[in-house]
């Protein structure tokens, strides 16, 4: 059976298993009282089951059992994924302290590093291949895995957002893994997650019947971090250091801008707020569903730019870099990092809409 038939069959298997597993997971969530309750910072208005990440994990396992990809470090990767899922389950059930949640992520990342899976060589634009010393390699790998794991967790604020954004990123990675330097094992890892995400998205898109919870967001973050690390950082192209960051631009820069915003405002870095990109677009007057679709579009755009970046000539790559920097500047303004002496662009849009609405109401009253 050729690779494309394998991909199609795997997507169908993962998608069906994930879709069907949601029904028993909802029953378990209700039985174990693993429910997401509305609160001031959250958008939803009704109590909704969480821990839907179990269905995503189950779909991915089914796909892996069918494919059985032959690649180095597959067992450490799978054991690390199990640790991450268990950590997410404990948090969904008991709301464990952030330090304990971080400990689970450190344990999973440490297992990979001990097995020998590290980011030890990177290609940096205008510099070339750089070999990292052992301590720097270990620190860099820890930061990448834990950073991306939490970045996906942070954008899980709207129905279907984290599921869709991670799926688009995985599709981009799979395309590059096929087009640049064929890495079939990486494609297979992407495919099992894409299928399981799509199956879950039937239940998770607005209005969601179930949330993935930390069980799902941590698992997707960990998996995406590992796949991008193995599939993109290890590539020998000039821009291999930049490409995974572009692919994951939405979660990566939303997290970085959140940290910068809190530092600028003198807040604790770990303090939650409602200034993330999805909240800002909602505040501009867009509907829940439209906001998610807008961010899907941005994610797809960054993924497309990353693919072009990796395949085109140096000159065109520079043009793409300018486009990406412009998009990131707009992104920074939208999330409240760059004010330029005034409110963020998205806030100005929102205020203008409110002012226009008041003027129309006043005109109707006077009429």
Buried (B, 14 or more C-beta within 10 A) or exposed (E): EEEEEBBEBBBBBBBBBBBBBBEEBBEEBEEEEBBBEEEEEEBBEEEBBBBBBBBBBBBBBBBBEBBEBEEEBBEBBEBBBEBBBBBBBBBBBEEBEEEEBBEBBBBBBBBBBEBEBBBBBBBEBEEEEEEBEEEBBBBBBBEBBBBBBBBBBBBBBBBBBBBBBBBBBBBBBBBBBBEBBEBBBBBBBBBBBBBBBBBBBEBBBBEBBBBBBBBBBBBBBBBBBBBBBBBBBBBEBBBBBBBBBBBBBBBBBBBBBBEBBBEEEEEEEEEEEBBBBBBBBBBBBBEBBEBBBBBBEBBBBBBBBBBBBBBBEEEEBEEBBEEBEEBBEBBBBBBBBBEEEEBBBBBEBBEEEEEEEEEEEEEEEEE
